[in-house]
Each structure stands twice: as structure tokens, then as C-alpha cells.
Amino acid sequence: MSVDDKSTYAPCHNMDYECLKIGADQQELVRVDSYMQGAEILRQDAIARNSFAVADSFYPGVRMSISDAYIIGLVRNFQTIIGDFFNLDLRSIKSAASKFSMVTTQPQNLTPMQCVPHFDAPSRNSLAVIHYLCDAPSSGTGFYRHNATDYEYIDKPRFDKYQKSLMSRLQDPARQPAGYICGGTEDYSELARHTAVYNRLLMYRGSSLHSGIIGPDYNFDPSPETGRLTVTSFIQFAD
């Protein structure tokens, strides 16, 4: 198999998945274990090319391109779940993209906005996906509720209220958060967490408040061979 071989992106025969709803807002979350047959092909491609660059976004680390065949396979593999569980129409996809990604930014170098959970788009018509190509038992992804507003996702009707509340908190020098969020805090309650397990995939709405679990013993390894290597994807649907 190669990165251009369609069979690379086929689901494993023993793929196991669970469709979950979390929190008071019952936000959809799909957890998939033993996802892709060619997971090791992808990992070796990242190791061989290793041309990661600092992300041009809020992502606290580095990213690198991946074959377009990845996102095509992802949509194909989960078309039923996307339609039936998330109630999104594949015919209305506006954009879709994937990247190899690794968290490498030291806690002291984070901006305040990188120290709190985030959402990828203020729209419920979007999906975010993380595919772990590593085993990192002390890492993973957590999902949160913003305590001041009780919001667990941010869409356009909630955006202004959430931003006003968040900015009021971040602009107070005495209350600025520091480092990576890892579990519940005064401002956010953790609703669920899933550990980084090799060939595990998580799919959720891009509006859900979430954050990488980056604990105090995380080593910020920039090597795709030994670091927290993932593939992150984002799919936007028409409103």
C-alpha cells in the first residue's frame, strides 16, 4: 500500500465505533478504534517527509500536508454516520481538508486564547476530526462546558454572548489562564475525555468546545516518529 492507494484508507475489518451524546446539550461524538488499514503507511509518510511548519492558526504546534485521498476516504467511510447521526447532507459539503498535526508549543509560549477550550467554527453544520497516529496515554482530547454561560457548543446565536464573557475574563490580568487546560477549572467543566490511542479517531461538531489534553508530563516532542502525531480534519457544510 502507498499514500495514493485507495486501500490505504479503507476501514479495518475489526473497526469498532460508538456514537455518543455528551453533556446537557447532547453534543454528538463518535469514537472509532482500529480505524484505518493504512495507519502505519500514513505514519511512515509523515516520518519520511517531516516537513512540518508552525501552524498559521490558533493550533499550538506544527502541521504538514497530507494526501487529498485521506479526506476523500474519511468522508466515504463515514457517509452513513455523517448523514444519520449528525444529520448533515454530504451533497452540501463546502470545504474539507486534513493535515498532519503535532502539539509542540511550550505552555509558557501560549496565548491566553490557547489556554482555554476552543471551537473550530461557530456553526453546527461543521465537523472536526482527530485521528491519532500515536499512543500517548497521558494525552487525548477533552470536551467542555463554559460555566458562566452553560454553553457546550458555540454557534452564531451564542457567539456574541460567549465572546463577551470570555473577553471579560481574559482581559483581567489577575484572572488570565496559563498553560494548557487539562480537566475542569473554575471557568470550564470537563464533560468527557478520550485518550490518545494509536489508530483511534474522534469525530464531533466543529462548534463543540474542546481542547487537547496536554498534561504536565507532556514532552513536546517534535518528531513524527516519537511525538504526538495526529491527522486533524475539518469539514464545512452549507448552512
N, C-alpha and C positions, 0 to 999 in steps of 0.2 A: 504494500500500500504506500501511497505518497499523499502529500497535501492536496494534490489535484485529482486524486482518485475518489470517486463518489462513495465507495465502500468505506473510506476512512471515517465518514460522518454518519454511518449507519448506527442505529442503537445497538447496544449489546443484547445478546439473547437473554441474559439474566437481568436486564434493566428493571429496576424496582422504583416505583414512584408513588407519591402520596399527595393528594390535593387537600390543602389545609385552609382554614379560615381563622385568622388570628385577631385578638383584641375585640373591643366593643364595636368597632366599625366592620368587623368580619372581613378584613382585607385578605384577598386571595394570595396564596403562596403555594408553589409547587416545589417539592423536594424530590430530586431524582438521584438515585445511587446507581453506580455501574452504568453510566450514561452512554458513552461513545466507544465504538470498537477501536477507533484510531487515536485514542487519547495519547498514547505514547508517541505516535507519529507527530502529533502537534507539539508535544513537549520537546522532542528531539529537534524539530524545526526551530523552535524558539532558542534552544541551546546553540544550534549551529549558526543561526543568523545573528542573534544577540546584538541587534542594533537599536536597543531601547533608547528613548529620549524622554526628557521631562515632559509630563502631560501639559497640554495647553488648556487646562480646565481646573476645577477645584480638586481633581483627583490627586491625592498626596503621594505621588510616585512617578513611575515611568511607564511608557506604553510603546507598543510596536505593532505594525500592521500584521494582519493575518489574511489568509486566502479568503476571497469572497465566497468560496464554496462552503465555508463554515456557517455563515449566517443563512445561506440558502438551505443547507441541511437542517439547521436549527428550526427554521420555520416549517419545513416539510415534516420533520419528526414530531413536532408538537401542534400541528394544524388542528387536530381534534380538540386538544386541551385549550388552545387559544380560542377556538370558536365556542366550545360548550361550557368551559369553566370560567374563562374570562369574559365571555360574550363579546368577543371582538371579531370583526369580519376581515379575513385575510385580503379580500379584494380592496380594502380601504387602507392598506399599508402605504404611508407616505415616504418613509425612510427607514432604513435598517442598517446597522453597522456593528462590527465586532473588532476588538483589539486585544492583543496580549497585554496584560497589566500586572504590575508589581508595586506594592506599597513600599516605598523606600525613604520617605521624608521623616526625619527625626522629630520627635514630639516638640522640641523647643523651636522648631522652624515652621510650625503650623500657623496658619492664620486663624483668628477666632472662629470663622465660619467652618473651618476644617475640624474644629474641636467639638462640634455638635452633630447630631444626625442630620441627614440631608434628604432631599428628594431629587429625582433626576429630571422631572418635568411636572409642572402644575396641571397635569391632565391625567384623568383616569383612562384615557384612550392611549396608553403607552405601556410598554413592558420593559423591564430591566432584567437582565440575566447575568449570573456569575457562574462560571464553570471552573472548578478547582482542578489544577493540574499538579497538585502537591498534597502532601499530608502535613497539616500544621495543627496539631491537637489544641494548642493554646490560642488559635486564631479561628476566624469564621466571619459570619455576618449576623448582626443583631437588628431587631425591629423595635420601634419605639413609639410611645405616646408623649406628646408635648403637654406637660401638666397644666400650664397656665391656660391653655385653650381647649384641652382634651382632644386635640386633633391627632389622628394617627396617620392621616394622609393629607396632602395639600393639593387642592385643585384651584381653579380660578376663583370661585366664590369664597374660598378660605384664605387665599393668598395674602390679601392686604392685612387682615387681622393677625395672621401668623407673623408676617414680616414686621409689623409694628411692635408686637410683643417681643419678638426675638431681638430686634434692633435696640429696644429699650434695655434689654438685658446685656447685650454686648457692648453698649456704649457706656456702661457703668464700670469704670476701671476696677472697682473693688469686687465686681462680680464676674469678671471675664473668665471664661473657662480656659483650661490649659491642658494640653496633651490630648491623646485620643480618648474618646468616651469608650468605656468598657463596662457595661452594666448600667443599672439605674443610677440617677443622680437627683439632685434637688429639682432640676428642671425637666428631666425626662424619665419615664418609666419604661423599662425593658419589657416588651411583650413576648418575644420569642428570640431564640438564637439557634444557629446551626453551625456546627464545627466544620472547618476546612478539611475535607476528606478527598483523597485522590479520586478523580472522575465523578465527583458529586456536582450536581447543577441545582441552582435555585432560580426560580422564575417568579416575578412579582410585579405588581403595577409600579410604573415609574414614579407615581405620586406618593408611594408609601415612604414614611420616614424610616431611614435605615442607616447603618454605619458598619464599616468593617470592624471586627473585633481585633484590636491590636493591643495585646496585653503588655505588662511591664517587662516581660522576658523576651519580647519580640526582638529579633536581631537585625532587622532592616537589611537583610542580605540582598544585594543587587544582582546576584547570579541566577539566571533562569533554571540552572541545574539544581541549585540547593535552596533558592528563595521561595517566597510565596507567589508562585506563578499561577495566574488565572487567565481566563478569557472573559472579558466583560462585553456585553451586548446591549443594545438599546433599539427598540422598535417603536416607531411612532405611527399611530393610526389617525385617519381623518376624524375630526370632531363631528 
